[in-house]
Amino acid sequence: MTPSAAPRHRDERGLEVRRLKAVEGFQAGDALTDIARRLSVSRQAVHVWSRRYRRAGLSGLRRRPRSGRPPKLTPPQRARLARWLTRDAAAYGFPTPVWTTQRVADLVWRRFRVRYDRDHVGRLLRSLGFSWQKATGRARERDEVAIARWVKYTWPRLKKTPVG
């Protein structure tokens, strides 16, 4: 498994800083359009921030905890899993070096005693910065000489055989 480019997730801290910078404009009486242009955001976003600031003050613009179920693995466990996935699956007792979602789920269970459905492992892997790779579909035992011989001699004979 190879990590893909940087994982895509929002910079929550950066967004909060931007909202708090808008407060300076609100307090100075700047037009919402000017604030939006200065912060490179839409006027509608600044309008929403302005309304939240009027109703709740600075706390209305602060980051809020994410809703939803908390992750099953802690950040240190996720980091450890990412390191493990950079090695072959055979290094962890699997018969071949290829990682599959089922193998990742099995590894997580064996090492952390946390169950993941193999269908959810793909989301976990993407959150760790890994991308899905399709196997080439060629056997390691492939005999290129035998294949070339078959294509050169056997296939033309089969192709020219009349049907009937």
Secondary structure, DSSP 8 states (H G I E B T S, - for coil): --B-SS-----HHHHHHHHHHHHHHHHHT--HHHHHHHHTS-HHHHHHHHHHHHHHGGGGTS-----S---SS-HHHHHHHHHHTTS-GGGGT-SSS---HHHHHHHHHHHH-----HHHHHHHHHHTTB---------TT--HHHHHHIIIIIHHHHHHS---
